[in-house]
Amino acid sequence: MRIVIAYKWTCDPEEATVRPDGTVDWSRAKPGISTYDPVATELARRLAEEAGAELIGVTVGAKGVGAPLASKAALGRGLDRVVIVEDDSLAEAGRSELAAVLAGVIWHIGEVDLVITGDSSVDVAAKMVPTVLAGELGWPAVAEVTAVTGQAGKLRVERAIPGGVQVLEITGPAVLAASADAAVPRVPGMKELLAAAKKPVELLDLAALTVPAPGAVMTVTSRSRPDRKARKGQLLDTADPAAAAAELVAALRGAGVL
Amino acid sequence: MDFELTDEQQLIREAVREFAETEIAPIAAELDRDHRFPAELIPKLSGLNLMGMPYPEKAGGAGADYVSYVIAIEEISRACASTGIIVSAHTSLATWPVYKFGTEAQHDRYLADMASGRRLGAFALTEPAAGTDAGAGTATAVRSGGEYVLNGTKMFITNAPYAEVYIVFAKTDPAQGTRGMSAFIVEKDTPGFSVGEAEHKLGIRGSSTPPIYFADCHIPADALLGGEGNGFRVAMATLDGGRIGVSAQALGIAQAALDASVAYAKERVQFGKPIATLQAIQWMIADMATQVDAARLLVYRAASCVDNGRPYSTEGAMAKLFASETATRVADRAIQIHGGYGYTESYPVERNYRDAKITELYEGTSEAQRMVISRSYLR
């Protein structure tokens, strides 16, 4: 079986700061593998341990995604090889464009039985890429996946749904987005990390890749911060809850909220 | 001069920190409170190849460089100083002399198991009347046919009684003083070898350090490690490396105290604002951070000497001297920053404070380190 794990090399917004003009300063944020991608890797490793599989990491993005540290970080988590598209034209790429490039990479790899991604990326959290990718490939997409077992051509997938667990049987290739709490990723061992440098890294040229053409072009034309309404700072005396409730309702009506 | 960590060293730090924060930190206070050895952590540490990091893969280790190893000890100790010394004592004090001085047969019998962490090791040099003056030890090993017979007492033996393999130093020729000392590999459960009551200590309470006793303990002649009369040299060479591990432990303790102080200073509000806005606190943090960073540079430099095949006795002594005294100072300031709360078990800094002190004492006191350093300058 051939399993692709799509991962993102990016910065954690918790380490970024917001400048007074509203723009984000990423300069102090250290890049790393997006928080939920190791969960996807863990699900893939469990399936590979059960059924036998080649685990291929795939990532696309701007300069930096192909850095040795990034590849070793991915390979050190048990992947057999990584395939990367590193191109500065992807720096401002939207989710659809990134998904299209990922589709191109998966076609390039060939004979892929399964793609597993994280729930969402830690920086954007759009939750779109797995579904758009599946659309480009013509494969089913399943989100909130908590477990996957079986073998190529006959996968059993569990996913969390409100109030329970749904079990699916999938007979062909698919794109699965692992639920954020599907598994606790195993910590890489020292030998795994040290062996990462010896594993294959394939860097692809975006221009040479067959990428689905976009149906439309989206451009961000402007960004603005929402107007901040001044807070009234009105405190209610709650010694008498009934009177306080009446006062609250009157205040909300007066402000046009109710 | 490149002060940056390699990719592997960065990834190792992240992985060990991840393990330490999820598996070790949650039980650190309990280990301390209950004086409990974390037996359940040993197979997990071993599973991540953390119990013999600097030894070659073919010897059972991880094949990591020494800087990576000290980074791992630092990160483990940042979560729990007791666990840090368990790993360091096993790797640097017990496994190293077998690796360095062992015969092929001893390698076959012990090295893979020790370097992988399947068998825990301990180092038994100190005696009731022989601490810094290690050469004054009175434990004896008398040759009798194809055996040696051990008699004597060893004190403060880290990892006893959980260790299975003990490196024991005893006099084969007491009249020769330090030149009459020899090293032996002694296995747990050898008749005549027993373990005493656990010591109740100020700190590193999760580390078990009881005395061990030898009463007509017969061991095979091939348990001799490094040749008869070579024991003191084996011990001193071992401690040269072991003190780098302790310096990393001290660094981890200091970093934990600093991290806790920064977090507390940002949250604690007095006079209407966080105490982090007060210059008195800012200057304390600045001094603490500078000292921790200086300690880190010395520790990594000593480890780098090991990696580059350069002498490291003086550098290791400097690292241990400075890092241990830094840990004590920084932990003291951490309690000061935390105020009354720092004096309670509700915050971890009181444990950092109690744990720090031992790093100025074991594997060579600060005074012993000063002897090593001054000798290298004044000879």
Interface residues (C-beta under 8 A of the other chain):
Chain A: G32 P68 L69 K72 A73 G76 V184 V187 P188 G189 M190 K191 L193 L194 A196 A197
Chain B: D7 E8 Q10 L11 I12 E14 A15 E18 F19 T22 G47 L48 N49 L50 M53 E57 A62 G63 A64 S68 A72
